[in-house]
Amino acid sequence: MIYVVATLTVKPEMRAELIEAARACIAETRKEAGNIAYDLHESVSDPTRMVFVEQWETAEALGPHGKSDHMRAFGRVAVKCFSAPPKIEIITPADVTVR
C-alpha cells in the first residue's frame, strides 16, 4: 500500500476555482482500479494551503492516475491556481510493531 500527500499552495482568489475543479477529479479518481481513498483537505491555519491525501493498493495502480483524462483536466485548472509549485510525497506505512 502507498499513500500520496500532495500539498498545494493556492492563490486566495483562485481557491474556489481549485475546489470546484477538484470535485470532478476526486469523483473520477475514486473509481480508478487500485484507489482506496482520495480526499482534499484544507489547512485550519492557512486557507491557501490545500492537501490531497491519496491511498492506493500498489505503486502500479497509481501509475495510470497521472495520465488519466480527469487528472489532465484538473491540472489545466490547478496550474492557474497555484502560487507555488506543489509538493508531492509518496509514502508507505512504517513497519512499526505496537505492543
N, C-alpha and C positions, 0 to 999 in steps of 0.2 A: 504494500500500500504506500502511496505517496501523497503528499499534500503540496499545494502551491499556495503561496501567500504573495499576492500582488498588491503593493502599496502604491496608490495613486495620489498625486498632489494636483488638485483641481483649481482652476481659476474660479473665484467665488461667483462670478456672473454666469459661469457655464455649468455649475453644479447640477441644476435641474435638468439640463440637456443630457449630461452624462448619465444621470439616474434613469431617465426615460429610455435612452439607448440601451442601458444595461438590462432593462426588463425583458426585452425580446431575446437578448443574448443568453440571459440566465435561463429562461424557459426552454430554449432550444438545447442548451448545453446539458441540462438535466436529463434530456432524452438520449444523450450520447452513450454508446456502449462503454462500460467501464467507469462511468461517472457515478460517484456515491453521493457527493454533496457539492453544491456550487452556490455560494452566497456572497452578497455585497454588504459590507459593514461600514459604518461611519464612526469617526473618532468623536468621543464626547467632549474632548478639549480643543479640537481643531476642525472646524467644519469644512476645511479644504482638503482634509485627508480622508480618503476612501480606501477600503481594503477588501479585495476579493480573497476569500478563503475557499479553496477547492480541495476535494478529496477524490482520488482516483484509485481504482483497483491496482493498476500497474503503470509503469512509465510508458509502456507500449500503448495503453489506452489513451494516455494524454496526447501522444503524438499527433493524431488527426485533428484534435481540437483546434490547434492554432491555425490550421489550414481550412477550417470549416467556413462556409458562407456566412454564418451568423457572427463568427469572430471577425471576419473581414469587414462586415457591415458595422459592427461595433467599433472596430479600430478606426474606421474612417471618421466617425463622430468623435471618439475619445481623443484622438490626436489633437483635435482643435480645443479640447477642454483642459489639457494638461498645462500646468505652469512649471513642471519639472519632469524629467524622464521618470517613468515608472520603475520601481524596484521590485524585481520578481525573484523570489526564492523558492526553490524546490527542496522540500524537507521530507524526511522519513521518521517514523516513530523510533525513539531511542530504545535500546534493549535494556530496560530497567526492570529489575525484579523487585516487587514491593512485598515486604514481609510484614 
